[in-house]
Amino acid sequence: MKTFNIVISPTGATKIETFGFTGGECREATQFLETALGKRQSERLTTEFYSAQSSANTETQTER
């Protein structure tokens, strides 16, 4: 099942966590939230993000 959580800290900082997505699906699914919440400060990609990419793409990204 594909879901996402929105965490809002007492200071107003927000965090979007996604579950069940592969590749860039998570970015597409949460784009409207990122637009509403403002500029992204940081991003931590999970293994699920890379699971849909071919090994050639992964190797290219790690070499950067």
All heavy atoms as TSV, in Angstrom:
chain	resi	resn	atom	element	x	y	z
A	1	MET	N	N	0.839	-1.173	0.000
A	1	MET	CA	C	0.000	0.000	0.000
A	1	MET	C	C	0.892	1.247	0.000
A	1	MET	O	O	1.877	1.307	0.726
A	1	MET	CB	C	-0.896	0.000	1.232
A	1	MET	CG	C	-1.703	1.243	1.326
A	1	MET	SD	S	-2.966	1.401	2.618
A	1	MET	CE	C	-2.568	0.276	3.851
A	2	LYS	N	N	0.543	2.218	-0.808
A	2	LYS	CA	C	1.302	3.462	-0.903
A	2	LYS	C	C	0.696	4.489	0.042
A	2	LYS	O	O	-0.499	4.798	-0.038
A	2	LYS	CB	C	1.278	3.987	-2.335
A	2	LYS	CG	C	1.959	3.048	-3.297
A	2	LYS	CD	C	1.868	3.554	-4.709
A	2	LYS	CE	C	2.519	2.558	-5.648
A	2	LYS	NZ	N	2.453	2.974	-7.023
A	3	THR	N	N	1.515	5.014	0.939
A	3	THR	CA	C	1.061	6.022	1.896
A	3	THR	C	C	2.171	7.047	2.110
A	3	THR	O	O	3.328	6.815	1.756
A	3	THR	CB	C	0.709	5.397	3.260
A	3	THR	OG1	O	1.871	4.759	3.788
A	3	THR	CG2	C	-0.417	4.388	3.143
A	4	PHE	N	N	1.812	8.158	2.724
A	4	PHE	CA	C	2.814	9.117	3.155
A	4	PHE	C	C	2.353	9.767	4.435
A	4	PHE	O	O	1.157	9.877	4.703
A	4	PHE	CB	C	3.164	10.162	2.079
A	4	PHE	CG	C	2.016	10.914	1.503
A	4	PHE	CD1	C	1.544	12.064	2.100
A	4	PHE	CD2	C	1.423	10.482	0.330
A	4	PHE	CE1	C	0.492	12.772	1.551
A	4	PHE	CE2	C	0.363	11.189	-0.231
A	4	PHE	CZ	C	-0.102	12.331	0.389
A	5	ASN	N	N	3.319	10.137	5.261
A	5	ASN	CA	C	3.066	10.827	6.521
A	5	ASN	C	C	3.624	12.231	6.430
A	5	ASN	O	O	4.697	12.436	5.862
A	5	ASN	CB	C	3.756	10.114	7.689
A	5	ASN	CG	C	3.163	8.769	8.002
A	5	ASN	OD1	O	2.009	8.502	7.691
A	5	ASN	ND2	N	3.949	7.915	8.611
A	6	ILE	N	N	2.915	13.156	7.038
A	6	ILE	CA	C	3.401	14.526	7.143
A	6	ILE	C	C	3.631	14.784	8.621
A	6	ILE	O	O	2.707	14.652	9.421
A	6	ILE	CB	C	2.386	15.539	6.577
A	6	ILE	CG1	C	2.051	15.189	5.133
A	6	ILE	CG2	C	2.927	16.957	6.708
A	6	ILE	CD1	C	0.864	15.946	4.594
A	7	VAL	N	N	4.857	15.118	8.981
A	7	VAL	CA	C	5.212	15.379	10.366
A	7	VAL	C	C	5.490	16.872	10.498
A	7	VAL	O	O	6.295	17.422	9.747
A	7	VAL	CB	C	6.462	14.562	10.776
A	7	VAL	CG1	C	6.839	14.845	12.219
A	7	VAL	CG2	C	6.228	13.085	10.536
A	8	ILE	N	N	4.822	17.507	11.449
A	8	ILE	CA	C	5.033	18.935	11.702
A	8	ILE	C	C	5.551	19.075	13.128
A	8	ILE	O	O	4.884	18.684	14.081
A	8	ILE	CB	C	3.738	19.741	11.528
A	8	ILE	CG1	C	3.173	19.515	10.121
A	8	ILE	CG2	C	3.984	21.225	11.783
A	8	ILE	CD1	C	1.809	20.111	9.889
A	9	SER	N	N	6.748	19.626	13.267
A	9	SER	CA	C	7.360	19.777	14.587
A	9	SER	C	C	6.773	20.992	15.306
A	9	SER	O	O	6.132	21.838	14.677
A	9	SER	CB	C	8.871	19.933	14.446
A	9	SER	OG	O	9.187	21.238	14.006
A	10	PRO	N	N	7.009	21.105	16.601
A	10	PRO	CA	C	6.534	22.280	17.350
A	10	PRO	C	C	7.094	23.597	16.823
A	10	PRO	O	O	6.482	24.647	16.996
A	10	PRO	CB	C	7.019	22.014	18.779
A	10	PRO	CG	C	7.150	20.531	18.862
A	10	PRO	CD	C	7.582	20.095	17.481
A	11	THR	N	N	8.242	23.537	16.144
A	11	THR	CA	C	8.839	24.759	15.587
A	11	THR	C	C	8.272	25.111	14.212
A	11	THR	O	O	8.614	26.131	13.646
A	11	THR	CB	C	10.364	24.616	15.464
A	11	THR	OG1	O	10.651	23.545	14.549
A	11	THR	CG2	C	11.009	24.339	16.802
A	12	GLY	N	N	7.437	24.222	13.659
A	12	GLY	CA	C	6.843	24.471	12.360
A	12	GLY	C	C	7.559	23.785	11.207
A	12	GLY	O	O	7.113	23.854	10.068
A	13	ALA	N	N	8.677	23.118	11.492
A	13	ALA	CA	C	9.389	22.376	10.444
A	13	ALA	C	C	8.535	21.187	10.019
A	13	ALA	O	O	7.866	20.563	10.840
A	13	ALA	CB	C	10.741	21.904	10.959
A	14	THR	N	N	8.534	20.900	8.741
A	14	THR	CA	C	7.730	19.796	8.228
A	14	THR	C	C	8.614	18.731	7.608
A	14	THR	O	O	9.712	19.013	7.129
A	14	THR	CB	C	6.720	20.276	7.174
A	14	THR	OG1	O	7.430	20.922	6.120
A	14	THR	CG2	C	5.707	21.230	7.762
A	15	LYS	N	N	8.114	17.503	7.630
A	15	LYS	CA	C	8.822	16.378	7.021
A	15	LYS	C	C	7.771	15.488	6.368
A	15	LYS	O	O	6.736	15.199	6.959
A	15	LYS	CB	C	9.582	15.606	8.092
A	15	LYS	CG	C	10.317	14.405	7.569
A	15	LYS	CD	C	11.305	13.840	8.570
A	15	LYS	CE	C	10.643	12.957	9.588
A	15	LYS	NZ	N	11.605	12.208	10.423
A	16	ILE	N	N	8.051	15.090	5.137
A	16	ILE	CA	C	7.168	14.182	4.405
A	16	ILE	C	C	7.886	12.847	4.288
A	16	ILE	O	O	9.005	12.786	3.776
A	16	ILE	CB	C	6.830	14.717	3.004
A	16	ILE	CG1	C	6.172	16.094	3.092
A	16	ILE	CG2	C	5.923	13.739	2.269
A	16	ILE	CD1	C	6.027	16.789	1.752
A	17	GLU	N	N	7.260	11.783	4.778
A	17	GLU	CA	C	7.808	10.436	4.676
A	17	GLU	C	C	6.892	9.621	3.774
A	17	GLU	O	O	5.680	9.657	3.947
A	17	GLU	CB	C	7.869	9.773	6.045
A	17	GLU	CG	C	8.696	10.527	7.054
A	17	GLU	CD	C	8.570	9.953	8.440
A	17	GLU	OE1	O	7.451	9.571	8.845
A	17	GLU	OE2	O	9.595	9.896	9.135
A	18	THR	N	N	7.485	8.889	2.817
A	18	THR	CA	C	6.676	8.075	1.912
A	18	THR	C	C	6.964	6.603	2.140
A	18	THR	O	O	8.068	6.221	2.534
A	18	THR	CB	C	6.960	8.429	0.438
A	18	THR	OG1	O	8.343	8.194	0.162
A	18	THR	CG2	C	6.605	9.884	0.142
A	19	PHE	N	N	5.953	5.775	1.889
A	19	PHE	CA	C	6.063	4.333	2.081
A	19	PHE	C	C	5.376	3.622	0.921
A	19	PHE	O	O	4.298	4.024	0.496
A	19	PHE	CB	C	5.398	3.908	3.397
A	19	PHE	CG	C	5.943	4.629	4.595
A	19	PHE	CD1	C	5.319	5.773	5.065
A	19	PHE	CD2	C	7.086	4.180	5.233
A	19	PHE	CE1	C	5.816	6.454	6.167
A	19	PHE	CE2	C	7.597	4.856	6.326
A	19	PHE	CZ	C	6.956	5.996	6.797
A	20	GLY	N	N	6.013	2.588	0.404
A	20	GLY	CA	C	5.410	1.772	-0.645
A	20	GLY	C	C	5.624	2.277	-2.064
A	20	GLY	O	O	5.105	1.696	-3.004
A	21	PHE	N	N	6.377	3.330	-2.242
A	21	PHE	CA	C	6.660	3.880	-3.568
A	21	PHE	C	C	8.006	3.363	-4.049
A	21	PHE	O	O	8.890	3.090	-3.246
A	21	PHE	CB	C	6.710	5.408	-3.528
A	21	PHE	CG	C	5.402	6.059	-3.201
A	21	PHE	CD1	C	5.055	6.337	-1.884
A	21	PHE	CD2	C	4.516	6.402	-4.203
A	21	PHE	CE1	C	3.853	6.953	-1.582
A	21	PHE	CE2	C	3.309	7.017	-3.906
A	21	PHE	CZ	C	2.974	7.288	-2.590
A	22	THR	N	N	8.185	3.255	-5.361
A	22	THR	CA	C	9.482	2.908	-5.923
A	22	THR	C	C	9.895	3.983	-6.912
A	22	THR	O	O	9.050	4.638	-7.526
A	22	THR	CB	C	9.463	1.540	-6.634
A	22	THR	OG1	O	8.469	1.560	-7.649
A	22	THR	CG2	C	9.196	0.415	-5.657
A	23	GLY	N	N	11.188	4.156	-7.038
A	23	GLY	CA	C	11.696	5.161	-7.964
A	23	GLY	C	C	11.178	6.547	-7.630
A	23	GLY	O	O	10.980	6.899	-6.475
A	24	GLY	N	N	10.939	7.336	-8.661
A	24	GLY	CA	C	10.482	8.708	-8.491
A	24	GLY	C	C	9.004	8.860	-8.202
A	24	GLY	O	O	8.509	9.988	-8.114
A	25	GLU	N	N	8.271	7.749	-8.036
A	25	GLU	CA	C	6.833	7.843	-7.726
A	25	GLU	C	C	6.580	8.689	-6.486
A	25	GLU	O	O	5.595	9.409	-6.421
A	25	GLU	CB	C	6.246	6.451	-7.456
A	25	GLU	CG	C	6.107	5.547	-8.630
A	25	GLU	CD	C	5.493	4.213	-8.232
A	25	GLU	OE1	O	5.738	3.732	-7.098
A	25	GLU	OE2	O	4.758	3.656	-9.054
A	26	CYS	N	N	7.461	8.581	-5.495
A	26	CYS	CA	C	7.264	9.325	-4.252
A	26	CYS	C	C	7.288	10.833	-4.508
A	26	CYS	O	O	6.496	11.575	-3.936
A	26	CYS	CB	C	8.304	8.942	-3.220
A	26	CYS	SG	S	10.007	9.166	-3.769
A	27	ARG	N	N	8.194	11.265	-5.367
A	27	ARG	CA	C	8.275	12.697	-5.682
A	27	ARG	C	C	7.016	13.172	-6.406
A	27	ARG	O	O	6.519	14.271	-6.142
A	27	ARG	CB	C	9.502	12.980	-6.523
A	27	ARG	CG	C	10.784	12.869	-5.742
A	27	ARG	CD	C	11.959	13.152	-6.611
A	27	ARG	NE	N	13.196	13.209	-5.836
A	27	ARG	CZ	C	14.376	13.044	-6.359
A	27	ARG	NH1	N	14.511	12.824	-7.650
A	27	ARG	NH2	N	15.449	13.110	-5.606
A	28	GLU	N	N	6.529	12.359	-7.325
A	28	GLU	CA	C	5.307	12.719	-8.046
A	28	GLU	C	C	4.110	12.789	-7.100
A	28	GLU	O	O	3.295	13.702	-7.184
A	28	GLU	CB	C	5.039	11.709	-9.152
A	28	GLU	CG	C	6.056	11.727	-10.267
A	28	GLU	CD	C	5.866	10.589	-11.261
A	28	GLU	OE1	O	4.757	10.029	-11.330
A	28	GLU	OE2	O	6.838	10.266	-11.969
A	29	ALA	N	N	4.005	11.831	-6.189
A	29	ALA	CA	C	2.869	11.757	-5.277
A	29	ALA	C	C	2.848	12.898	-4.267
A	29	ALA	O	O	1.780	13.321	-3.830
A	29	ALA	CB	C	2.871	10.426	-4.543
A	30	THR	N	N	4.001	13.408	-3.902
A	30	THR	CA	C	4.053	14.453	-2.873
A	30	THR	C	C	4.343	15.841	-3.434
A	30	THR	O	O	4.484	16.793	-2.674
A	30	THR	CB	C	5.118	14.109	-1.814
A	30	THR	OG1	O	6.396	13.976	-2.455
A	30	THR	CG2	C	4.768	12.828	-1.081
A	31	GLN	N	N	4.398	15.976	-4.732
A	31	GLN	CA	C	4.723	17.259	-5.349
A	31	GLN	C	C	3.783	18.370	-4.884
A	31	GLN	O	O	4.212	19.472	-4.571
A	31	GLN	CB	C	4.691	17.159	-6.876
A	31	GLN	CG	C	5.030	18.459	-7.588
A	31	GLN	CD	C	6.421	18.961	-7.264
A	31	GLN	OE1	O	7.378	18.198	-7.279
A	31	GLN	NE2	N	6.538	20.236	-6.963
A	32	PHE	N	N	2.500	18.079	-4.809
A	32	PHE	CA	C	1.536	19.109	-4.388
A	32	PHE	C	C	1.795	19.551	-2.952
A	32	PHE	O	O	1.616	20.726	-2.611
A	32	PHE	CB	C	0.092	18.613	-4.549
A	32	PHE	CG	C	-0.359	17.618	-3.518
A	32	PHE	CD1	C	-1.143	18.013	-2.451
A	32	PHE	CD2	C	-0.001	16.279	-3.624
A	32	PHE	CE1	C	-1.562	17.098	-1.494
A	32	PHE	CE2	C	-0.422	15.353	-2.690
A	32	PHE	CZ	C	-1.200	15.762	-1.615
A	33	LEU	N	N	2.261	18.643	-2.109
A	33	LEU	CA	C	2.581	19.011	-0.729
A	33	LEU	C	C	3.839	19.870	-0.669
A	33	LEU	O	O	3.885	20.862	0.070
A	33	LEU	CB	C	2.787	17.751	0.119
A	33	LEU	CG	C	1.548	16.913	0.348
A	33	LEU	CD1	C	1.915	15.570	0.960
A	33	LEU	CD2	C	0.567	17.650	1.225
A	34	GLU	N	N	4.839	19.496	-1.425
A	34	GLU	CA	C	6.066	20.288	-1.449
A	34	GLU	C	C	5.802	21.690	-1.973
A	34	GLU	O	O	6.362	22.662	-1.478
A	34	GLU	CB	C	7.138	19.592	-2.273
A	34	GLU	CG	C	7.653	18.330	-1.611
A	34	GLU	CD	C	8.833	17.722	-2.326
A	34	GLU	OE1	O	9.642	18.488	-2.894
A	34	GLU	OE2	O	8.941	16.495	-2.320
A	35	THR	N	N	4.951	21.808	-2.953
A	35	THR	CA	C	4.595	23.124	-3.484
A	35	THR	C	C	3.895	23.954	-2.407
A	35	THR	O	O	4.197	25.128	-2.221
A	35	THR	CB	C	3.686	22.977	-4.720
A	35	THR	OG1	O	4.393	22.229	-5.711
A	35	THR	CG2	C	3.300	24.331	-5.276
A	36	ALA	N	N	2.993	23.336	-1.680
A	36	ALA	CA	C	2.237	24.050	-0.643
A	36	ALA	C	C	3.111	24.398	0.558
A	36	ALA	O	O	2.930	25.467	1.158
A	36	ALA	CB	C	1.057	23.204	-0.189
A	37	LEU	N	N	4.055	23.535	0.901
A	37	LEU	CA	C	4.855	23.746	2.107
A	37	LEU	C	C	6.070	24.633	1.886
A	37	LEU	O	O	6.617	25.183	2.830
A	37	LEU	CB	C	5.317	22.395	2.674
A	37	LEU	CG	C	4.191	21.497	3.180
A	37	LEU	CD1	C	4.735	20.124	3.542
A	37	LEU	CD2	C	3.485	22.140	4.363
A	38	GLY	N	N	6.511	24.772	0.655
A	38	GLY	CA	C	7.649	25.642	0.375
A	38	GLY	C	C	8.889	24.881	-0.033
A	38	GLY	O	O	8.859	23.676	-0.285
A	39	LYS	N	N	9.999	25.582	-0.067
A	39	LYS	CA	C	11.265	25.048	-0.566
A	39	LYS	C	C	11.759	23.872	0.280
A	39	LYS	O	O	11.746	23.925	1.507
A	39	LYS	CB	C	12.318	26.159	-0.558
A	39	LYS	CG	C	13.634	25.763	-1.133
A	39	LYS	CD	C	14.610	26.922	-1.105
A	39	LYS	CE	C	15.968	26.458	-1.602
A	39	LYS	NZ	N	16.953	27.530	-1.470
A	40	ARG	N	N	12.227	22.838	-0.400
A	40	ARG	CA	C	12.794	21.658	0.266
A	40	ARG	C	C	14.144	22.025	0.855
A	40	ARG	O	O	15.010	22.587	0.193
A	40	ARG	CB	C	12.963	20.534	-0.742
A	40	ARG	CG	C	13.569	19.284	-0.142
A	40	ARG	CD	C	13.890	18.230	-1.162
A	40	ARG	NE	N	12.747	17.944	-2.021
A	40	ARG	CZ	C	12.849	17.466	-3.244
A	40	ARG	NH1	N	14.023	17.233	-3.758
A	40	ARG	NH2	N	11.776	17.233	-3.957
A	41	GLN	N	N	14.335	21.707	2.122
A	41	GLN	CA	C	15.608	21.984	2.798
A	41	GLN	C	C	16.587	20.823	2.663
A	41	GLN	O	O	17.786	21.041	2.565
A	41	GLN	CB	C	15.355	22.265	4.292
A	41	GLN	CG	C	14.480	23.464	4.535
A	41	GLN	CD	C	15.115	24.750	4.053
A	41	GLN	OE1	O	16.285	25.005	4.313
A	41	GLN	NE2	N	14.364	25.556	3.333
A	42	SER	N	N	16.084	19.607	2.679
A	42	SER	CA	C	16.949	18.440	2.535
A	42	SER	C	C	16.123	17.269	2.024
A	42	SER	O	O	14.893	17.319	2.019
A	42	SER	CB	C	17.612	18.078	3.867
A	42	SER	OG	O	16.635	17.662	4.795
A	43	GLU	N	N	16.824	16.228	1.619
A	43	GLU	CA	C	16.154	15.045	1.101
A	43	GLU	C	C	16.991	13.823	1.452
A	43	GLU	O	O	18.207	13.836	1.288
A	43	GLU	CB	C	16.003	15.147	-0.418
A	43	GLU	CG	C	15.332	13.961	-1.045
A	43	GLU	CD	C	15.157	14.141	-2.546
A	43	GLU	OE1	O	16.144	14.433	-3.236
A	43	GLU	OE2	O	14.013	14.012	-3.009
A	44	ARG	N	N	16.339	12.790	1.972
A	44	ARG	CA	C	17.021	11.525	2.265
A	44	ARG	C	C	16.303	10.440	1.483
A	44	ARG	O	O	15.142	10.134	1.736
A	44	ARG	CB	C	16.959	11.217	3.757
A	44	ARG	CG	C	17.737	9.974	4.114
A	44	ARG	CD	C	17.899	9.790	5.607
A	44	ARG	NE	N	16.726	10.208	6.343
A	44	ARG	CZ	C	16.055	9.437	7.188
A	44	ARG	NH1	N	16.430	8.207	7.394
A	44	ARG	NH2	N	15.010	9.894	7.830
A	45	LEU	N	N	16.991	9.878	0.509
A	45	LEU	CA	C	16.405	8.866	-0.356
A	45	LEU	C	C	16.590	7.480	0.255
A	45	LEU	O	O	17.626	7.187	0.837
A	45	LEU	CB	C	17.052	8.917	-1.737
A	45	LEU	CG	C	16.924	10.265	-2.456
A	45	LEU	CD1	C	17.716	10.253	-3.746
A	45	LEU	CD2	C	15.476	10.600	-2.707
A	46	THR	N	N	15.568	6.650	0.128
A	46	THR	CA	C	15.611	5.299	0.670
A	46	THR	C	C	15.998	4.303	-0.415
A	46	THR	O	O	16.078	4.650	-1.597
A	46	THR	CB	C	14.238	4.905	1.238
A	46	THR	OG1	O	13.291	4.898	0.163
A	46	THR	CG2	C	13.786	5.874	2.325
A	47	THR	N	N	16.199	3.063	-0.041
A	47	THR	CA	C	16.544	2.034	-1.013
A	47	THR	C	C	15.420	1.813	-2.007
A	47	THR	O	O	15.657	1.452	-3.151
A	47	THR	CB	C	16.892	0.705	-0.322
A	47	THR	OG1	O	15.811	0.323	0.516
A	47	THR	CG2	C	18.150	0.828	0.505
A	48	GLU	N	N	14.175	2.064	-1.600
A	48	GLU	CA	C	13.040	1.916	-2.508
A	48	GLU	C	C	13.129	2.897	-3.677
A	48	GLU	O	O	12.692	2.606	-4.778
A	48	GLU	CB	C	11.710	2.123	-1.774
A	48	GLU	CG	C	11.349	0.999	-0.844
A	48	GLU	CD	C	12.009	1.124	0.522
A	48	GLU	OE1	O	12.667	2.164	0.796
A	48	GLU	OE2	O	11.893	0.173	1.300
A	49	PHE	N	N	13.700	4.065	-3.445
A	49	PHE	CA	C	13.862	5.039	-4.512
A	49	PHE	C	C	14.743	4.469	-5.621
A	49	PHE	O	O	14.462	4.626	-6.795
A	49	PHE	CB	C	14.485	6.332	-3.977
A	49	PHE	CG	C	14.718	7.368	-5.046
A	49	PHE	CD1	C	13.695	8.200	-5.446
A	49	PHE	CD2	C	15.948	7.499	-5.657
A	49	PHE	CE1	C	13.894	9.152	-6.442
A	49	PHE	CE2	C	16.162	8.442	-6.649
A	49	PHE	CZ	C	15.126	9.266	-7.034
A	50	TYR	N	N	15.803	3.791	-5.249
A	50	TYR	CA	C	16.751	3.256	-6.221
A	50	TYR	C	C	16.331	1.907	-6.793
A	50	TYR	O	O	16.865	1.477	-7.797
A	50	TYR	CB	C	18.138	3.125	-5.593
A	50	TYR	CG	C	18.705	4.461	-5.193
A	50	TYR	CD1	C	18.731	4.849	-3.869
A	50	TYR	CD2	C	19.176	5.343	-6.153
A	50	TYR	CE1	C	19.245	6.084	-3.502
A	50	TYR	CE2	C	19.683	6.574	-5.794
A	50	TYR	CZ	C	19.712	6.938	-4.465
A	50	TYR	OH	O	20.205	8.159	-4.115
A	51	SER	N	N	15.375	1.232	-6.195
A	51	SER	CA	C	15.011	-0.112	-6.632
A	51	SER	C	C	14.421	-0.162	-8.033
A	51	SER	O	O	14.524	-1.177	-8.705
A	51	SER	CB	C	14.048	-0.760	-5.639
A	51	SER	OG	O	12.811	-0.102	-5.648
A	52	ALA	N	N	13.831	0.897	-8.514
A	52	ALA	CA	C	13.216	0.897	-9.842
A	52	ALA	C	C	14.181	1.335	-10.937
A	52	ALA	O	O	13.852	1.274	-12.102
A	52	ALA	CB	C	11.986	1.792	-9.850
A	53	GLN	N	N	15.362	1.778	-10.558
A	53	GLN	CA	C	16.318	2.256	-11.546
A	53	GLN	C	C	17.201	1.110	-12.008
A	53	GLN	O	O	17.482	0.179	-11.270
A	53	GLN	CB	C	17.188	3.359	-10.948
A	53	GLN	CG	C	16.405	4.587	-10.573
A	53	GLN	CD	C	17.303	5.646	-9.964
A	53	GLN	OE1	O	18.449	5.389	-9.651
A	53	GLN	NE2	N	16.786	6.832	-9.806
A	54	SER	N	N	17.653	1.202	-13.231
A	54	SER	CA	C	18.570	0.178	-13.734
A	54	SER	C	C	19.925	0.340	-13.077
A	54	SER	O	O	20.274	1.402	-12.579
A	54	SER	CB	C	18.707	0.281	-15.251
A	54	SER	OG	O	19.416	1.446	-15.588
A	55	SER	N	N	20.720	-0.686	-13.087
A	55	SER	CA	C	22.034	-0.614	-12.454
A	55	SER	C	C	22.923	0.416	-13.145
A	55	SER	O	O	23.758	1.038	-12.513
A	55	SER	CB	C	22.698	-1.983	-12.455
A	55	SER	OG	O	22.863	-2.439	-13.779
A	56	ALA	N	N	22.742	0.645	-14.418
A	56	ALA	CA	C	23.536	1.655	-15.126
A	56	ALA	C	C	23.239	3.039	-14.589
A	56	ALA	O	O	24.152	3.843	-14.378
A	56	ALA	CB	C	23.237	1.592	-16.621
A	57	ASN	N	N	21.978	3.346	-14.357
A	57	ASN	CA	C	21.626	4.651	-13.809
A	57	ASN	C	C	22.172	4.812	-12.402
A	57	ASN	O	O	22.650	5.871	-12.033
A	57	ASN	CB	C	20.106	4.839	-13.791
A	57	ASN	CG	C	19.548	5.107	-15.159
A	57	ASN	OD1	O	20.273	5.446	-16.085
A	57	ASN	ND2	N	18.252	4.931	-15.309
A	58	THR	N	N	22.102	3.787	-11.597
A	58	THR	CA	C	22.599	3.859	-10.230
A	58	THR	C	C	24.097	4.098	-10.232
A	58	THR	O	O	24.597	4.916	-9.469
A	58	THR	CB	C	22.265	2.561	-9.472
A	58	THR	OG1	O	20.856	2.359	-9.533
A	58	THR	CG2	C	22.700	2.643	-8.024
A	59	GLU	N	N	24.841	3.408	-11.104
A	59	GLU	CA	C	26.279	3.605	-11.165
A	59	GLU	C	C	26.615	5.020	-11.590
A	59	GLU	O	O	27.505	5.638	-11.043
A	59	GLU	CB	C	26.899	2.613	-12.140
A	59	GLU	CG	C	26.892	1.200	-11.635
A	59	GLU	CD	C	27.347	0.206	-12.687
A	59	GLU	OE1	O	27.917	0.646	-13.713
A	59	GLU	OE2	O	27.148	-0.988	-12.484
A	60	THR	N	N	25.884	5.569	-12.538
A	60	THR	CA	C	26.124	6.945	-12.984
A	60	THR	C	C	25.896	7.925	-11.849
A	60	THR	O	O	26.673	8.843	-11.642
A	60	THR	CB	C	25.204	7.300	-14.173
A	60	THR	OG1	O	25.443	6.362	-15.219
A	60	THR	CG2	C	25.458	8.698	-14.669
A	61	GLN	N	N	24.843	7.731	-11.083
A	61	GLN	CA	C	24.539	8.654	-9.998
A	61	GLN	C	C	25.585	8.580	-8.888
A	61	GLN	O	O	25.912	9.575	-8.292
A	61	GLN	CB	C	23.154	8.365	-9.414
A	61	GLN	CG	C	22.053	8.764	-10.359
A	61	GLN	CD	C	20.693	8.525	-9.784
A	61	GLN	OE1	O	20.554	7.994	-8.693
A	61	GLN	NE2	N	19.673	8.915	-10.510
A	62	THR	N	N	26.120	7.413	-8.608
A	62	THR	CA	C	27.096	7.302	-7.539
A	62	THR	C	C	28.428	7.901	-7.939
A	62	THR	O	O	29.188	8.300	-7.077
A	62	THR	CB	C	27.301	5.834	-7.102
A	62	THR	OG1	O	26.949	4.967	-8.148
A	62	THR	CG2	C	26.567	5.509	-5.878
A	63	GLU	N	N	28.710	7.999	-9.206
A	63	GLU	CA	C	29.977	8.557	-9.656
A	63	GLU	C	C	30.000	10.073	-9.599
A	63	GLU	O	O	31.065	10.659	-9.661
A	63	GLU	CB	C	30.277	8.079	-11.083
A	63	GLU	CG	C	30.565	6.594	-11.160
A	63	GLU	CD	C	30.754	6.124	-12.583
A	63	GLU	OE1	O	30.763	6.973	-13.493
A	63	GLU	OE2	O	30.874	4.918	-12.800
A	64	ARG	N	N	28.901	10.703	-9.467
A	64	ARG	CA	C	28.854	12.177	-9.443
A	64	ARG	C	C	29.517	12.741	-8.229
A	64	ARG	O	O	29.569	12.317	-7.183
A	64	ARG	CB	C	27.416	12.674	-9.500
A	64	ARG	CG	C	26.812	12.432	-10.838
A	64	ARG	CD	C	25.436	13.009	-10.875
A	64	ARG	NE	N	24.827	12.627	-12.127
A	64	ARG	CZ	C	23.571	12.807	-12.413
A	64	ARG	NH1	N	22.758	13.364	-11.548
A	64	ARG	NH2	N	23.079	12.450	-13.556
